Amino acid sequence: MASHSNHSCDSDRRRWMVAVGVSTFGLALGPPFARAAQGGPTQEHGEEMAVTAAEDLMREHGVLRRALLVYSEAAARLTQGRDEVPASALGQMADLFRRFGEDYHERSLEEAHVFPALIKGGGRNAVLAKTLISQHERGREITDFIAASTRGGHIASGAAAPLAATLTDFVRMYQHHAAIEDTVIFPAWKQGITPARYRELSEEFEELEHKLFGEDGYDDAVKQVAEAERAFGLADLSALTAPKPPGISAPTAPPSVD
């Protein structure tokens, strides 16, 4: 009986020590982490946690990458000579890329705040930043071309081949462009500024987004991309699952263990 009582006391003591350790760890990281460590909500006063600057830039890349998926599908259909290319939806993606991607994300955020700091610091990241700026400029020329090619809601005869080639080249460039920014440029920029300045810019980025696009600017951009995806038959994610490679059989179920 005494042994069972001692075992219960030991269990209670271990649970208490774990609880204290988790709470102490959370408090060391700050109130939001303390609540998360204790299984509580991570909102301040019932509001969602603010999106930080790098997170904001990366999720905007998510919108642009979905637009690139539409561009890729359009290029494939044009190359194959298929007629079912929703020119209006393609033109709307070019308009979204212009307003949300080029005028806001590139000019107002990256070129105004991110790239100058890296160029000032010199080195490899400065070279990359200058290349990224030149790619922004090329992208704007391409957006002009896409908009002109889809004006009036149709693609003129003879324009299919050059439009397909341009879309393919742009997708190739921008996929790598965004990946370099996410994995090299944004981390280097964040590391090069003070935490206080980073918090300030996080707030400035959010305020600018609301000023240009309203409170639901990002959500509206996501909705516009989703509409274009539906127009191109890309709304069902499961339909985009890659087929099984040739010669690959179904995996064998592991033997049951009795």
Beta strands, then each sheet from edge to edge (+ up, - down):
end
